[in-house]
Amino acid sequence: MDMPAPTHSSAITLPIDSPYIGRFAPSPSGPLHFGSLVTALASYFDAKAHQGQWLVRMEDLDPPREQPGAADTILRSLEGHGLKWDGDVIYQSQRHGVYQSCLDDLIAHNWVYPCDCSRQDLNAMGGIYNGRCRCRSVDLSLPHSLRLRLYDIKDYPSSDEFRFHDLIQGSQAQNLRTQVGDQILKRRDGFYAYQLAVVVDDIAQGITHVIRGNDLLEVTARQLFLFGLLGAPLPTYGHVPLAVQANGQKLSKQNHARAIETKDASRNLWRGLEFLGQNPPADLAGASTSEILDWGLHYWRRDKINGQSHVYSDS
Ligand SMILES: [Zn+2]
């Protein structure tokens, strides 16, 4: 079988037996805004430029933070921008049984313990959980969280610093003991922790490459650690810059970033490519969405992304 010709000079030619499976995983707390479109585009172009699949997962794990109808609005908005995902969209709200079964595996290894520390207790620890409940007995009839017993996992990782290479941000190191502590896997309100659900889903979907916003760089080491505990191959990560407002605040649903509109799809795509350092030609801005996506795919170069967060002006 002939290998497809690389579409441009920076395309990495993957061996035919190393598929690329990427994903975009928004939380439905509001409509798509420019910052989330940038993440969607980066994960889409990177997957498609490597002949990969691009999956969409709805991270609706935290009902109090969700907005009714937002999941559908996001999907319609992706479609309106010509972004077609592969396979079915999966919803975290329908996967509680899978999360519990992975948690049960970790519990069976004695890698999990209950914690009933109050907010005041946690504040007194200065932000990093100090392992207070590792050796305490906790009344399981009262609200409690479940934490990962980081200290007692003997053989993993072998060094205190957890290191990994980020495709966009370069080499990273984090000391999980002193900078993270025993992370929560299930919250005291009964919801599964984001870190657990994301890792379980990335494993279930066979994700090989995670291209996402730079606000998640900080939680990557603890996610990789969970991959290792669950015996799964580690994906490769790349964290794209955040779109920030002129005041330095991240564009986000929480600070009411403006929703992008499908009627401006061509302009939004062009600006997304520009934000990602791809230098789309000015006359492309008036082209159709499919022409702009084709251009983006053909000229996609991950190494042109400026990793630093930078200002996006809505005007
Ligand atoms: Zn505790």
Residues whose N, C-alpha, C, O or C-beta is under 5 A from the ligand:
A	BS01	ZN	C115 D116 C117 R132 C133
